[in-house]
């Protein structure tokens, strides 16, 4: 049987988040997710997609990467390649795909919700793992056993939209001794455009207090929190609802 994955889209853009923000990156967006976070901006990837073989995916990635590989201006192994979704780990063939991409010499990232076991991912892959905060509506899905598998080259991301998310994040950093484990990212929620609203998403729990990005930064500084503040750069460069960027 030929190994396949259901793929929503493959495209070349800018890495808009994480410690790699600003670098060229080929994104492989896989179809399907079993979470319904309140702020999700890729709900179209829950169901839209087509089956592609591992060979077809690798061919497309190599084609998008070719200008960098052939350029005398590129001294480092660019572009990056990131598996995202949806939730990439829902498809078992994401594991051999990541291995194949690493074998091909790419720097490989995976963006994962933190609700699925990360221990079987190729050790060469940089794992960007969420810990879901209260306003996501999915805080109960965090698989805290994943923390034991994180390396210094991995990253933990907290998506912050409410004051309570920030306070919860501070508590997790202390409780699980996250400072020094790997980079910690605090990502401010970029408001969804009306056309991105989706009735299948979880509602923000009642009684929470919104926090602006300015307020978030000021709290990080005041509390001397050992984290990296980030915004979604691609949503500032292109229209927030635009796909394939």
N, C-alpha and C positions, 0 to 999 in steps of 0.2 A: 504494500500500500504506500502511495506517495504521501509524504508528510505535508500537511497544509495548515494554513492559518486563515482566519477570517479577518481581512484588513479593511479598515475604514478609509485610510488615505496614507500616502507616502509622499513627502515633500521636503524641499530644502528651504530652511529659513534661518532665523537667528534664535539661539538659545536665550529665551526671555527670562528664565528663572535659574535658581541654584547658584553655586559658586562658579559655574561655567557661563553665567549670563553674559551676553554680548558676543559669543563665539558662533560661527557658522555650524549648523547642525542639520542632519537629515533625520526627520521624525518619521517613525513608523507607528501610526495610530491603529491599534487593534480594536476590534469590535467587542462590545459586551462589558457590562459592569454590574456587580451585585450590590453596590451601594447607591444611594440617592441623595448625596449631600446637597444641602439647601442652596449652595452657591455654585453648583456644577455648571460649567460653561461649555461642556462638550456632550450634552445629552443626546445629540444626534448620533454619537458613536455607540449608544446603547444597543442599537439594532441595525444600523446601516453598515453594509460592508459586503465584500466578495471574497470567496476563497482564492488563495494564492499559494503556490508551492514555495518551499524555502528557497529553491533555486530562482524562482521568479522574483522573490523579494530581494535576494542578494544582487541579482542583475540590476534591479531598479536602483538600489542603494549605490552600487558601483557607478552607474551612469550619472547619478546626481553628484557623486563625489569626484568624478573624473577631472573636472576643471581644476580642482585643488591638487590632485595627484600629479597633474601634468604641468603645473605652474612653477616657474623658477622662483616665484615670490613666496611660496609656501615652504617653510622650513620644518614645521611641526605637522604631526599627523591629523590634519583637518580634512573634512569636517568631522565633528562628533556624530555619533549615531545614538538616538534615544528611542527606546520603546516606551510608548505611552498609551493612553486609552481615553475612556474605558479603563479597564483593569487588565494589563497584559498577562498577569499570572493566572487568569482564568483559563487561558489556553495553554495546554501542556507543551505544545510545540514552540512556545516562546523560549523555553530553555535551550533546545538545540539551535534555535535561531541566534540567540545571544552568543552561544559558544562559537558558531560559525562566523559571526561578525568579529569576535575577538581574534579568532584564528586568521581572519583576513587582514588584521592589523589595525582595525578601527578602535578608537576609544569609545566604549559603549556605556550608555547610561540607561537606567530604567526608572521610570516614575511609577511608584506603586502606592496603593492606598494604606498599606500597613495592616490590612485585614487578612492577608494571606502569607503563608510560610515563605520566607525569603532564603532559607538555608540551602536550597538546592540550586540557587543561581550561581553561575560560573564566578569564581572568586575574582576574576579580572574585571567584572562588571561593577561600575559605580552605582550603588543603589541610593536613590533619593526616595526616602520613605516618609509618608505622612504619619503623624499622630493626629487623629481627628479630634477637633475641639468641640465644645458643647453646641455652638451655633450650627454646626454641620448637620445635626440631627442623627449623627452616626457615631457618637463618642463610644457607644457600647460595643462597637465592632473592632476596636483597637486590639491587635494581637501583641501584647506586651512581651511575649516570649521571643519575638523577633529581635528585641534589643540585644540579646546575648550574641546574635550573629552579626551585628554591625561592626565594621572596621573603620579605621581612621579615614579611609578614602570614601566612606559613605556619608550620607547627609540625612538629617531628620528635619522635616518641614512641618511647621504649625501654620495653618491658615487662620488668620485672625480677622474677624469682622465685628466682634463684640468685646466689651470690657471684660466680660466673664471668660472669654477665650484667653485673654492675656493672663488673667489671674490663674486660670487652670494650667496654662503653659508654664508659668513660674513654678507652680506646685509640682508638675511632672519633672522639671529640671532638677529640683531638689530631691524628690522621692526616689527617682531612678538614677540619680547621680550622672546626669547626661553631660554636664560641662566637662569638656576634655575627651568625651567619647568619640565624637565626630562633629563636624560643623552643624550648628543649629540654625535653621532658617525661620524667620518670622515673615510670613507673606500676607500682606494686607489684601483683603477681599476687594477686588475691583467690581463695582456694581454691575449687575447684569443689565443688558439692554432689554427693553420690553419683549422683543422678538426671541430672546433667549430664555424667557421664563417658560417653565415646563411643569405641568400639573403633576407629573410623576415624582418630582423632587420632594424631599422632606421639608416641611416648614421649619423656619427658625423657631426654636422653643420660645414660648411666651415669657415676657418679663426680663429679657436681656437688653443691655444698653449698647447701642452702636458706638463704635470708636472710629474716629477719623485717622487717616494715615499720619497726620501731624501729631495727634494725641498719642498714637502708638509709638512713634519715634521718641517723643518726649518722655514717655514712661520707660522705654528701654534705656535711655540715657540716665534718667533719674535713679533707676534701680540698678544701674551698672550691670545689666544682664549680658551674659557672654554669648550673644547671638548676632546673626547677620540679618538686618532688615532688608527686605526685597520687595520690589513691585514687579508686576508682569510687564516687562519692557515691550513685548510685542503688542500689547494693548494700547500702548502710548504711541507707538510708531504707526500702527495700522488701526482701522476701525475695530473696536473690541469684539464685535460679532463676526468679523471676517474669518473664514476658514483658510487652512493651508498657509498660515503665516506664524 
